[in-house]
Amino acid sequence: MTNGVFDVAIIGYGPAGVTIANLLGQYGLAVVVFERDDEIYPLPRAIHFDGEVMRVFETLGLRREVEAISRPGLKGMYFNNAAGETILIRAGTSERGPHGCATNHYFHQPELEAVMRHGIRRYPKVQVNCSHEVTSIEDGNEQATLRVKNLLKDDEYEVRAKYVIGCDGARSMVRKLIGSTTLDLGLHQPWLVFDALLKKEVPKLPDHTVQHCDPSRPMTYCNVTGNRRRWEIMIMPGDDEEQLVKPETLWKLVSNWITPEQAEIERAVIYTFHSVIAQTWRKGRLFIAGDAAHQTPPFLGQGMCAAIRDASNLAWKLEAVLRGRFDEGLLDTYESERGPHVHAFIDLAVKLGGIIQTTDADAARERDAKFKKGQPEIFQFPTPQLGPGFWQGKNAPVAQIFPQPMLSNGRLLDVELGLNFAVIGFEDVFNDVSEVTRERWLSHGVVLVPASSSEIQAWLLQNHVRAVMVRPDRYILGTAQSSAELDSISALLPNLVVLAH
Ligand SMILES: Cc1cc2nc3c(=O)[nH]c(=O)nc-3n(C[C@H](O)[C@H](O)[C@H](O)COP(=O)(O)OP(=O)(O)OC[C@H]3O[C@@H](n4cnc5c(N)ncnc54)[C@H](O)[C@@H]3O)c2cc1C
């Protein structure tokens, strides 16, 4: 902290807040976090994250801890019709997919948040204040001033920070302060979420996720971790919401799957799923991230994943600007890049919602016939490009996430890269770059990774390039066929040697 001013203040200590706090902590920045609740939010929410998100945990040095409380989901997700026939499949994965791990992982959100909060203890410059509510923020020229209420003592005080990130969830105060309007992508539907704990093995329960697309009662079944199983059940017209959460109704709703003799109820809550994106994510020193910036129906298990991608995109940019290596303009690329990316995921979730939530019997028959004609269609997670921002080029793979191959030394790529920019490619292309590029690489700590492993060579050949430049968040800054092209991409990094003179 300089003169009593934190580098960054984070409001909200859910998945978005705790991920950004870990990333900024790793950079050694002075961070303060405020969370209204005294404990981790206990109700059932996220149960799935993807391989890209596991890489963020890996970057944070928490992969092993996260693996200990999660399980890889190798089989994919099955969309079955009322008769139990599979009409659509989200593809499965191997233990080591393109991200150097499985593509799908299942977990219990409070356990994951506990691991992430434990990770913060490594960073003495990150100060966490639970039971503290931020009540107002004033954005000034040099810093922002936050008014904070200590809910345990009922007193108020002020804190100053150079930047403020509102990770304050769907009802975000920061979003309102920014004056952001909301783009509505059309899906708003209440669902009942019911978590049960098995008392014993129930062999007939699938070990993979099933979207039961039955027009009389659409429902999702998930094997979470250990003995926890989840049913998400669509609320139908005429349902009495008070009755729905009563044990006798819950057991009746899932009677085709399980009985009260086989499991106990952990909890049942009704949520309304939304599909919205805020239209402004930054104003001056204030930013929003996670559910504060966007909400998706959970049919792809992507809400928290998007929050963690926001964290990964914003953290390195804040560090680069705070430490004076980049100018402020870099921070505007946070929304311009992340907005279209999250939009692509929400669009797909809404489309899947249209398939799952069909309640008209004729429409369901038509839907099933369409899918069955070509046998179950298999789809993968999208890998959208970032929106316009800090990258050069036009077509994919530029601005997509770079995979995580194994290196010839047997280590995974991200372990080698840390939080740095990297150039990965054939050595002849590195060797002939200009002196200015070399200086840039040195001053920005760019890591050079020769294409000595067969996995990297295969990727370069498949994409018809000889080198690729990757950002600290693993997204591709640009690709090059020659040293001259590598010079051109590297010129995106400010010339710190010139700046210093
Ligand atoms: C039923 C369901 C299933 C889901 N399944 C998945 C899934 O499988 N995969 C997935 O990726 N996502 C899933 N999600 C979404 C996921 O849970 C959310 O996207 C994620 O929790 C958002 O994290 P966040 O940090 O942005 O917000 P939150 O987790 O909501 O955290 C916001 C925090 O800010 C605090 N706060 C707010 N205002 C203030 C203030 N003024 N001062 C101090 N603190 C404040 C709140 O107390 C809260 O703790 C699911 C959601 C639901 C409801």
PDBQT file of the ligand as one rigid body, heavy atoms in Angstrom, charges set to zero:
ROOT
HETATM    1  C1  LIG A 601     -28.381 -23.407  -9.681  1.00  0.00    +0.000 C 
HETATM    2  C2  LIG A 601     -27.115 -22.840 -10.206  1.00  0.00    +0.000 A 
HETATM    3  C3  LIG A 601     -26.223 -23.676 -10.827  1.00  0.00    +0.000 A 
HETATM    4  C4  LIG A 601     -25.024 -23.173 -11.327  1.00  0.00    +0.000 A 
HETATM    5  N1  LIG A 601     -24.159 -24.021 -11.932  1.00  0.00    +0.000 NA
HETATM    6  C5  LIG A 601     -22.998 -23.556 -12.423  1.00  0.00    +0.000 A 
HETATM    7  C6  LIG A 601     -22.029 -24.446 -12.954  1.00  0.00    +0.000 A 
HETATM    8  O1  LIG A 601     -22.202 -25.655 -12.954  1.00  0.00    +0.000 OA
HETATM    9  N2  LIG A 601     -20.873 -23.919 -13.437  1.00  0.00    +0.000 N 
HETATM   10  C7  LIG A 601     -20.614 -22.586 -13.396  1.00  0.00    +0.000 A 
HETATM   11  O2  LIG A 601     -19.543 -22.180 -13.878  1.00  0.00    +0.000 OA
HETATM   12  N3  LIG A 601     -21.501 -21.713 -12.850  1.00  0.00    +0.000 NA
HETATM   13  C8  LIG A 601     -22.676 -22.169 -12.352  1.00  0.00    +0.000 A 
HETATM   14  N4  LIG A 601     -23.542 -21.307 -11.733  1.00  0.00    +0.000 N 
HETATM   15  C9  LIG A 601     -23.220 -19.866 -11.652  1.00  0.00    +0.000 C 
HETATM   16  C10 LIG A 601     -22.246 -19.512 -10.511  1.00  0.00    +0.000 C 
HETATM   17  O3  LIG A 601     -22.676 -20.000  -9.282  1.00  0.00    +0.000 OA
HETATM   18  C11 LIG A 601     -22.098 -18.000 -10.464  1.00  0.00    +0.000 C 
HETATM   19  O4  LIG A 601     -21.855 -17.530 -11.775  1.00  0.00    +0.000 OA
HETATM   20  C12 LIG A 601     -20.939 -17.558  -9.566  1.00  0.00    +0.000 C 
HETATM   21  O5  LIG A 601     -21.201 -17.848  -8.225  1.00  0.00    +0.000 OA
HETATM   22  C13 LIG A 601     -20.732 -16.036  -9.713  1.00  0.00    +0.000 C 
HETATM   23  O6  LIG A 601     -19.647 -15.655  -8.925  1.00  0.00    +0.000 OA
HETATM   24  P1  LIG A 601     -19.458 -14.105  -8.535  1.00  0.00    +0.000 P 
HETATM   25  O7  LIG A 601     -18.237 -14.081  -7.684  1.00  0.00    +0.000 OA
HETATM   26  O8  LIG A 601     -19.527 -13.267  -9.738  1.00  0.00    +0.000 OA
HETATM   27  O9  LIG A 601     -20.766 -13.724  -7.676  1.00  0.00    +0.000 OA
HETATM   28  P2  LIG A 601     -21.306 -14.287  -6.287  1.00  0.00    +0.000 P 
HETATM   29  O10 LIG A 601     -20.897 -15.708  -6.095  1.00  0.00    +0.000 OA
HETATM   30  O11 LIG A 601     -22.755 -13.975  -6.257  1.00  0.00    +0.000 OA
HETATM   31  O12 LIG A 601     -20.551 -13.411  -5.200  1.00  0.00    +0.000 OA
HETATM   32  C14 LIG A 601     -20.849 -12.042  -4.998  1.00  0.00    +0.000 C 
HETATM   33  C15 LIG A 601     -20.463 -11.674  -3.560  1.00  0.00    +0.000 C 
HETATM   34  O13 LIG A 601     -20.493 -10.270  -3.399  1.00  0.00    +0.000 OA
HETATM   35  C16 LIG A 601     -20.949  -9.979  -2.080  1.00  0.00    +0.000 C 
HETATM   36  N5  LIG A 601     -21.429  -8.586  -2.067  1.00  0.00    +0.000 N 
HETATM   37  C17 LIG A 601     -22.414  -8.047  -2.824  1.00  0.00    +0.000 A 
HETATM   38  N6  LIG A 601     -22.536  -6.735  -2.573  1.00  0.00    +0.000 NA
HETATM   39  C18 LIG A 601     -21.603  -6.420  -1.637  1.00  0.00    +0.000 A 
HETATM   40  C19 LIG A 601     -21.245  -5.208  -0.974  1.00  0.00    +0.000 A 
HETATM   41  N7  LIG A 601     -21.861  -4.052  -1.254  1.00  0.00    +0.000 N 
HETATM   42  N8  LIG A 601     -20.260  -5.247  -0.049  1.00  0.00    +0.000 NA
HETATM   43  C20 LIG A 601     -19.610  -6.413   0.233  1.00  0.00    +0.000 A 
HETATM   44  N9  LIG A 601     -19.926  -7.582  -0.370  1.00  0.00    +0.000 NA
HETATM   45  C21 LIG A 601     -20.905  -7.587  -1.304  1.00  0.00    +0.000 A 
HETATM   46  C22 LIG A 601     -22.043 -11.023  -1.865  1.00  0.00    +0.000 C 
HETATM   47  O14 LIG A 601     -22.301 -11.216  -0.483  1.00  0.00    +0.000 OA
HETATM   48  C23 LIG A 601     -21.434 -12.252  -2.537  1.00  0.00    +0.000 C 
HETATM   49  O15 LIG A 601     -20.722 -13.067  -1.644  1.00  0.00    +0.000 OA
HETATM   50  C24 LIG A 601     -24.736 -21.791 -11.216  1.00  0.00    +0.000 A 
HETATM   51  C25 LIG A 601     -25.648 -20.938 -10.567  1.00  0.00    +0.000 A 
HETATM   52  C26 LIG A 601     -26.814 -21.464 -10.067  1.00  0.00    +0.000 A 
HETATM   53  C27 LIG A 601     -27.758 -20.543  -9.365  1.00  0.00    +0.000 C 
ENDROOT
TORSDOF 0
